[in-house]
Amino acid sequence: MLSKTAEYALRAITCMGGQIGIPASADLLAEKTKVPRRYLTRVLQELASKGLVQSRPGPGGGYELKRKPKEITILDTVNAVSPIERIQTCPLGLQSHNDLCPLHDAIDKAYAATEAAFASVSIQDLIDATSPVHPLCESQCSSGSSHDRTGSRRARE
């Protein structure tokens, strides 16, 4: 249901959310998120144009979240790059369908439920999850730490 672009955006946002105050280069983000760098750069530019991330040029620069991870939801991220398209009118263009038919009404309700679910989960929720499987980690990461640009672990501030 999610586009590849939305999945990649979520990976990047989650990665940046785990290292607040430490800009990440596109190369590092591509490596950590396993997203092709050229594709990721386009995704990051789209996220920046929607106000979710910012880039810092120069040495020590890179990409970072523009807002706190608790203020960004999965839905914010998805809608920034590949919005969920709700069904407002009959997709078949049938004149007699003033309202949605049962099929398209059911599909739209599923889209609405997905939007509600995505809106209820912040990026901070993902980072703080108590699951033994942590976002973007091959092996278990400690939840109180993040990684710097070199990949070394660093305590969260």
LINGIGI-V481157 format. One record per pair of residues at least 12 apart in sequence whose ideal C-beta (glycine too) atoms are under 10 Angstrom apart, sorted by the first residue. I is the first residue (numbers start at 1). J is the second residue. D is the distance in Angstrom with one decimal. If there is no record, write none. Layout:
BEGIN
i=(I I)
j=(J J)
d=(D D)
END
This chain:
BEGIN
i=(1 1 1 1 1 2 2 2 2 2 2 3 3 3 3 3 4 4 4 4 5 5 5 5 5 5 5 5 5 6 6 6 6 6 6 6 6 6 6 6 7 7 7 7 7 7 8 8 8 8 8 8 8 8 8 8 8 8 8 8 9 9 9 9 9 9 9 9 9 9 9 9 9 9 9 9 9 9 10 10 10 10 10 10 10 10 10 10 11 11 11 11 11 11 11 11 11 11 11 12 12 12 12 12 12 12 12 12 12 12 12 12 12 12 12 12 12 13 13 13 13 13 13 13 13 13 13 13 13 13 13 13 13 13 13 13 14 14 14 14 14 14 14 14 14 14 14 14 14 15 15 15 15 15 15 15 15 15 15 15 15 15 15 15 16 16 16 16 16 16 16 16 16 16 16 16 16 16 16 16 17 17 17 17 17 17 17 17 17 17 17 17 17 17 18 18 18 18 18 18 18 18 18 18 18 18 18 18 18 18 19 19 19 19 19 19 19 19 19 19 19 19 20 20 20 20 20 20 20 20 20 21 21 21 21 21 21 22 22 22 22 22 22 22 22 22 23 23 23 23 23 23 23 23 23 23 23 23 23 24 24 24 24 24 24 24 24 24 25 25 25 25 25 25 25 26 26 26 26 26 26 26 26 27 27 27 27 28 28 28 28 28 28 28 29 29 29 29 29 29 30 31 32 32 32 32 32 33 33 34 34 40 41 42 43 43 43 44 44 44 45 46 46 46 47 47 47 47 47 47 47 47 48 48 48 49 49 50 50 50 50 50 50 51 51 51 51 52 52 52 52 52 52 52 52 52 52 52 53 53 53 53 53 53 54 54 60 62 65 67 68 68 68 69 69 69 69 69 69 69 70 70 70 70 70 70 71 71 71 72 72 72 73 73 73 73 73 73 73 73 74 74 74 74 74 74 74 74 74 74 74 75 75 75 75 75 75 75 75 75 76 76 76 76 77 77 78 78 78 78 79 79 79 83 84 84 84 84 84 85 85 86 86 86 86 86 86 87 87 87 87 87 87 87 87 87 87 87 88 88 88 89 90 91 91 91 92 123 127 127 127 127 128 128 129 130 131 141 142 142 143 144)
j=(78 84 110 111 114 74 78 82 84 114 118 78 81 82 83 84 35 39 43 82 35 39 42 43 46 78 80 81 82 43 74 77 78 79 80 81 82 83 84 118 33 35 43 78 81 82 29 30 33 34 35 36 39 40 42 43 44 47 81 82 33 35 40 43 44 46 47 50 52 53 74 76 77 78 79 80 81 82 33 43 74 77 78 81 118 123 126 135 29 30 32 33 34 35 40 43 77 135 136 24 26 29 30 32 33 35 40 43 44 47 52 53 63 65 77 81 136 33 43 44 47 52 53 63 65 69 72 73 74 76 77 78 80 81 123 126 32 33 69 72 74 77 123 124 126 127 134 135 136 28 29 30 31 32 33 35 63 65 123 127 135 136 146 147 29 32 33 44 47 52 53 62 63 64 65 66 69 72 123 146 64 65 67 68 69 70 72 122 123 124 126 127 135 146 32 69 123 124 126 127 134 135 136 137 141 143 145 146 147 156 32 62 64 65 127 145 146 147 148 149 154 156 64 65 68 69 124 127 146 156 157 64 65 146 154 156 157 60 62 64 146 147 148 149 154 157 53 54 55 56 57 58 60 61 62 63 64 65 149 44 53 61 62 63 64 147 148 149 37 55 60 61 62 63 149 38 40 41 43 44 55 62 63 40 41 62 149 62 63 147 148 149 150 151 41 43 44 62 63 136 44 151 136 137 138 147 151 135 136 136 138 63 63 81 80 81 82 62 63 81 63 80 81 82 63 65 66 72 76 77 80 81 63 66 80 80 81 66 76 77 79 80 81 66 67 76 80 65 66 67 71 72 76 77 79 80 81 123 65 66 67 72 77 80 66 67 149 149 123 123 122 123 124 122 123 124 125 126 127 128 122 123 124 125 127 128 122 123 124 122 123 124 118 119 120 121 122 123 124 125 114 115 117 118 119 120 121 122 123 125 126 114 115 116 117 118 119 120 121 122 118 119 122 123 118 123 114 115 118 119 115 118 119 115 111 112 114 115 118 108 111 107 108 109 111 112 115 100 101 103 104 105 106 107 108 109 111 112 100 104 108 104 104 103 104 107 104 135 141 143 146 156 143 144 143 143 143 153 155 156 156 156)
d=(10.0 8.4 9.0 8.8 7.0 9.5 6.7 7.4 8.9 9.2 9.4 8.4 7.6 4.1 9.8 9.9 9.1 8.2 9.6 8.6 9.9 8.0 8.3 6.0 7.8 9.3 9.8 4.9 4.9 9.1 9.1 7.2 4.6 8.8 8.7 5.6 4.3 9.0 8.9 9.8 9.6 8.7 9.7 9.2 9.6 9.1 9.9 9.7 6.9 9.3 4.6 8.7 6.5 6.3 9.3 5.1 9.4 10.0 8.1 9.8 9.8 9.3 9.2 5.2 8.5 7.4 6.0 9.6 8.4 9.4 9.9 9.9 5.2 7.2 9.9 6.6 4.5 7.7 9.2 9.8 6.5 5.4 7.2 9.1 9.7 8.4 8.5 8.8 8.4 10.0 8.2 3.9 7.6 6.2 8.7 9.1 9.8 7.8 6.5 8.7 9.4 5.5 8.9 8.9 5.7 7.0 6.4 6.3 6.3 7.0 9.5 7.7 7.6 9.8 8.7 9.9 9.6 9.7 9.6 9.7 7.0 6.6 7.3 9.9 7.0 8.1 6.4 10.0 8.8 8.6 5.0 10.0 8.8 9.9 5.6 9.1 9.8 8.2 8.3 9.7 9.4 8.7 5.8 9.9 5.5 6.9 9.8 4.8 6.3 8.6 5.8 10.0 9.9 5.2 5.5 9.6 9.4 10.0 9.9 9.8 7.8 5.4 9.4 8.8 7.3 9.8 9.7 9.3 9.2 9.2 6.6 9.0 6.3 5.7 5.0 9.7 8.3 9.7 8.6 9.8 9.5 5.9 9.8 8.5 3.6 9.0 7.3 8.9 4.3 6.7 7.5 5.5 8.9 9.0 9.2 8.1 8.9 9.8 9.0 5.4 8.7 7.4 7.4 9.2 8.3 9.5 8.8 4.7 7.3 8.4 9.5 9.9 8.1 9.3 9.9 9.5 4.1 6.0 7.0 8.5 7.7 8.5 7.7 7.0 7.6 7.2 9.9 9.6 7.4 7.3 7.2 7.5 9.7 9.3 9.9 9.2 6.4 9.4 8.2 7.3 7.2 8.2 5.6 6.6 7.4 9.6 9.9 8.8 7.8 5.0 9.9 9.9 6.9 5.5 3.4 6.2 4.7 9.9 7.6 9.8 9.9 9.7 4.7 5.6 7.0 8.9 9.0 6.3 9.8 9.9 9.7 7.8 4.5 7.7 6.4 9.3 6.1 5.4 10.0 6.6 8.8 7.3 6.8 9.4 10.0 9.0 9.3 7.3 9.2 8.7 9.3 5.6 8.4 7.6 9.2 9.5 7.4 7.9 6.5 9.9 9.8 8.2 5.7 9.2 10.0 7.6 8.0 9.6 6.2 8.4 10.0 9.4 9.5 9.3 9.3 6.2 9.7 9.8 5.5 10.0 9.8 6.5 5.0 9.1 8.3 9.2 8.8 9.9 9.8 7.5 5.6 6.8 7.8 8.0 9.5 8.3 9.8 9.5 8.3 9.0 8.1 3.9 7.7 5.8 7.9 9.5 8.2 6.9 6.0 7.0 9.8 6.2 6.6 6.7 10.0 5.6 9.3 9.5 5.8 5.7 9.1 9.5 9.9 9.3 4.8 9.8 8.3 7.0 7.8 9.3 8.9 8.8 7.3 6.4 4.0 4.0 8.6 8.1 6.0 8.9 5.0 7.5 3.9 7.9 9.3 9.1 7.2 8.5 8.3 6.4 4.8 8.1 6.4 5.4 7.4 6.2 5.4 7.4 9.7 8.7 9.8 9.8 8.0 4.1 7.6 8.5 5.0 7.9 7.5 8.8 7.8 8.7 5.9 8.5 8.4 3.7 4.3 8.5 8.2 9.9 8.5 8.2 8.9 8.6 8.4 7.4 9.1 8.8 6.1 9.9 8.7 8.6 9.6 9.6 5.6 9.0 6.3 5.7 7.9 9.8 7.6 9.5 5.8 9.9 5.4 7.0 7.8 6.2 10.0 9.8 5.1 8.0 9.9 6.1 4.1 9.5 7.1 9.8 8.4 9.8 8.2 9.0 6.7 9.6 6.3 9.1 8.5 9.2 10.0 7.6 8.7 9.4 6.6 9.9 8.2 8.0 9.9 7.9 9.4 9.7 8.9 5.8)
END
